[in-house]
Amino acid sequence: MKKEDSVVLFNQKQVRRCWDEDKELWYFSIVDVIEVLTDTARPRKYWNDLKKKLYSEGSEVSDKIGQLKMMAPDGKLRETDVLDKENILRLIQSIPSPKAEPFKLWLAKVGYERIEETEDPELAFDRAMRTYLQKGYSKEWINQRLKSIEVRKELTDEWKERGIEKDGDFAILTDEITRAWADKSVKDYKKFKRLKKQSLRDNMTNLELVLNMLAEASTAEISKKKKPDSFNKSKIVAKEGGHVAKTARKELESKIGRSIVSPINAQDSLLMDGENKME
């Protein structure tokens, strides 16, 4: 397991974290988070007491606790209890602290918004539009991105129609599509763009998005035609759909004389847009 250690600051206090490259997850030191939220002088004792309480209550969070070696204040690597971001947020809900209240209110608000979006999917698109605009993306790119979400939904609906339900299976099929059109696995594509947890699609150029949409739309249409009745047959269809986009990619690259699969990520793109506007 490849890991990368780092520290983030919250209210001028350090929170140790560790990036798991294989799982593509950040893991956070539980003791550090508790110290930030409670201001206790004995965060380890606080955590030990809370951990016993979680175990006794049969909390799902207790089953997610892991241990990783992190740099201690004395400069030595020591085993440290950790949780990923999702379960750290769940843990925060168990901490009776005024500093935890903003997190709890945020979680409640997000949950309410998701319920509303389930009843009216257009709200999800409106929220996505606002979020991307706030991040500095152009309206042209955002329109492409929102269209790609629609295409992706049609593909996953088709996979479900073929009896494929697991997120892990979706990821495998997506990887097959990406390899077929971009000659890179999703993980290698993200490395190429210097990404970690960030979304690959959120860091694609317009042309990359268009080709990825073509690959996914083609896969959905071929699947509807062939009606694969097993996961392995759906993998073959995924490769066929991706190959359609690869053919288009190669043809376009021969015309423009450069690779469409680009190392440029969103941060690079936004920086260049800012420089162009200043010229």
C-alpha positions, 0 to 999 in steps of 0.5 A, a space after each residue: 500500500 503506497 501512502 503519503 503523509 501530510 498535515 492540515 491545519 484547523 483552528 491553528 492546530 495540526 491534524 495528521 492525515 495519510 493518503 492511501 494511493 490504492 484506495 484513493 482515500 485520505 485517513 485522518 488521525 482521530 486523536 488530532 480531530 478530537 483535540 481540535 473539537 474538544 480542546 481537551 488536554 488529554 485527547 487520547 483518554 477522551 478517545 479511549 473512553 469514546 471508543 469503548 462507548 462506540 464499541 459497546 453501542 455497536 456503532 458502525 464507525 467502530 468497525 471502520 477504525 484502522 491503524 496507520 503509522 504516523 509521525 508523533 510529536 517526539 519524531 517517531 512513527 507510532 501506530 495511530 487510530 485513523 478513519 477516512 473522511 466519511 467516517 470522521 464526519 460520522 464520528 464528529 456526530 458523536 462528540 458533544 462539543 460546540 465546535 462540532 455543531 457546525 459540522 453537524 448542521 452542515 451534515 443535516 443540511 447536505 442530507 436535506 438537500 440530497 432528499 430534495 434532489 431525489 424528488 427533483 433531479 433538476 435541483 442537483 444540476 442547479 447545485 452543480 452549476 453553482 458549485 462549478 461557477 464558484 470554482 472558476 470553471 467556464 460556462 462552456 465547460 460546465 455545460 459539457 460536464 453536466 451533459 456528461 453526468 446525464 450520459 453517465 446516468 444513462 449508462 449506469 441505468 443500462 448496467 443496472 438493467 443488465 443486473 449489475 448493481 455493485 459500485 465495484 463492478 461499475 468501477 471495473 467497467 468504467 476502467 475498461 471503457 477508459 483503457 479502451 479510448 484513452 489507453 490508460 486505466 482510471 488510476 493511471 489517467 489520474 496520476 498523469 494529471 497529478 490527481 489524488 482524490 479529485 474527480 477525473 472528469 472534473 479535471 478533463 479538458 473539453 475534448 477529453 470530456 467529449 470523447 469520454 461521453 462518446 465512449 460511455 454513450 456508445 457503450 450504453 447503446 451497444 449494451 441495449 442492442 446486444 443485451 449482455 447477460 453476464 458481467 464478463 459480456 458487459 466488459 466486452 461491450 465496455 471495451 467496444 464502446 471505448 474503442 468507438 471513442 478511441 477511433 475518433 480520438 486517433 482520427 482527430 489527433 492525426 488532424 491536429 497533430 497533438 495528443 488529446 489525452 492531456 496532463 492538464 488538470 483543472 488547476 492548470 486550466 484555470 490558471 491559464 485562463 486567468 493569465 489569458 484574461 490579464 493579457 
